[in-house]
Amino acid sequence: MSFHLGKPILVMVVIALVTGAFVALRPGRPKADLTMWLFAQSHYKSFDPLIPEFQRDNHVKINLELLSFQAELMRLRTAFMSDLHNPQIPDVAEIEIGTVGIFFRPPVDDVGFVPLNDILKKTGWYDKILEQRFAPWTKEGVIFGVPHDVHPVTITYRDDLFREAGIDLAGARTWGEFHQLCEDFEHYWQKRGMRYRHAIELPVADSGYIVAMLLQRGINIIDDHNRVHIDDPKVANTLAFYAELVAGPRRVAAQSSGGTGSFTKDLIDGNLCAFITPDWRIGYIKGFAPSLAGKLRMMPLPIFDPGDVPTSTWGGTMIGITKASKNPEASWKLIEKLYFSKEGLETRRKQTDILPPVTAMWDDPVYHQPDPYFGGQRGQELFIKLARQIPRRYVTPATSLASAELTVVLTHAVDYVNQYGSQGLERQCQIWLNKSARDLELRIKQWSFDE
């Protein structure tokens, strides 16, 4: 008996059949009872050691799946749009603050995450978590996520270089005073030949820094009901002030090289001598600039007007239960283990300097120790003091659009300052912002769901 395609092909067919049979019959990986998606490696490292005990105590199999930021966003968004019963959707997922608005576009009842108001209050966790920090993860009063963090904001600066120039930067209580001290600093060093030593790192085309300042003033450029506030007169005032920090004759800022740790080289070299620092950024500075130990200090943010808060909030992550979850009760227990348990919070603290949102943890003596890196300053204690004052930040599907509009207006303001100076700048910013507001209102109306 012969094989009409020849012996070599016959051999290949036999090998394929044998291999296929082996793969089909071999034991597979145990099927997970719960799957969790996350995008941050530091989170994975802090969660992974807790999983074996949770599996043992709850008799479930957990699959922690670390995805790239974009992969998680695209896969989850696509799955939510197609079928909430899709078995590929995870039971639990972490979402970054800059993208959560995408998932809040549908009407409240159609959001792909489980509402958590009742279980948070029933379990008592609602009263144990900093209340303002629920705001980014809430749509029309419905909470869809538990906060991983608080992210209060300070300014970290080269105290040694400012002191050498005879300047007590921490003495600045208002942004106007801060600007003047930064000008004095630059003049001091320019007279000594340091033309490229700038007081602070601020980019010329990134609205994120302006958003942080606006939150100090109680302004979300888009509120939690998709109402537009980008044309508020305080936005024009803040934008004009920022433009003078980064451009024109009173410029005191320059851009860093960016990156996770490369920006610290400018701090080490004394090219940029102050940085806006949410708590997560402190970890990068310590890790990449150990040579600066003892030379740095932190201070609260200056304010614009009485009633402003001396901090802001920047960045963040939530964890939520998807409506596709096979076991919402076990999913909630997993969240409690990873986010609220003593061992979970302790594991997280060892990985980062990020302040947790569970306020009872802030009484731990570990958060109140002098920090040699900051010359004995109690840095974590400062973050705790400021965390109690953080503003509410809302995130909607239109937030990213508004931020982009604000960046465009910022570039116009920078060009204006470079050409004409500050005369008429705020009035011109208001004109641009009014136009942006009308454009945003039209775009929001066009793609809104009919509710």
HELIX and SHEET records of a PDB file:
HELIX    1   1 LYS A    7  LEU A   25  1                                  19    
HELIX    2   2 GLN A   41  PHE A   47  1                                   7    
HELIX    3   3 ASP A   48  LEU A   50  5                                   3    
HELIX    4   4 ILE A   51  ASN A   58  1                                   8    
HELIX    5   5 PHE A   69  SER A   82  1                                  14    
HELIX    6   6 VAL A  100  PHE A  103  1                                   4    
HELIX    7   7 VAL A  108  ASP A  110  5                                   3    
HELIX    8   8 ASN A  117  THR A  123  1                                   7    
HELIX    9   9 TRP A  125  ASP A  127  5                                   3    
HELIX   10  10 GLU A  131  TRP A  137  5                                   7    
HELIX   11  11 ASP A  159  GLU A  164  1                                   6    
HELIX   12  12 LEU A  169  GLY A  171  5                                   3    
HELIX   13  13 TRP A  175  GLN A  190  1                                  16    
HELIX   14  14 GLY A  208  GLN A  216  1                                   9    
HELIX   15  15 PRO A  233  VAL A  246  1                                  14    
HELIX   16  16 THR A  264  ASP A  269  1                                   6    
HELIX   17  17 ASP A  279  PHE A  288  1                                  10    
HELIX   18  18 PRO A  290  LEU A  292  5                                   3    
HELIX   19  19 PRO A  328  ILE A  335  1                                   8    
HELIX   20  20 GLU A  336  PHE A  340  3                                   5    
HELIX   21  21 LYS A  342  GLN A  351  1                                  10    
HELIX   22  22 THR A  359  ASP A  363  5                                   5    
HELIX   23  23 PRO A  365  HIS A  368  5                                   4    
HELIX   24  24 PRO A  372  PHE A  374  5                                   3    
HELIX   25  25 GLY A  379  ALA A  387  1                                   9    
HELIX   26  26 THR A  399  TYR A  420  1                                  22    
HELIX   27  27 LEU A  425  TRP A  447  1                                  23    
SHEET    1   A 5 ILE A  62  LEU A  66  0                                        
SHEET    2   A 5 LEU A  34  LEU A  38  1                                        
SHEET    3   A 5 VAL A  92  GLU A  96  1                                        
SHEET    4   A 5 THR A 317  ILE A 321 -1                                        
SHEET    5   A 5 VAL A 146  PRO A 147 -1                                        
SHEET    1   B 2 THR A 138  LYS A 139  0                                        
SHEET    2   B 2 VAL A 142  ILE A 143 -1                                        
SHEET    1   C 3 ALA A 274  PRO A 278  0                                        
SHEET    2   C 3 VAL A 153  ARG A 158 -1                                        
SHEET    3   C 3 LEU A 296  MET A 299 -1                                        
SHEET    1   D 2 ILE A 200  GLU A 201  0                                        
SHEET    2   D 2 ALA A 253  ALA A 254  1                                        
END                                                                             
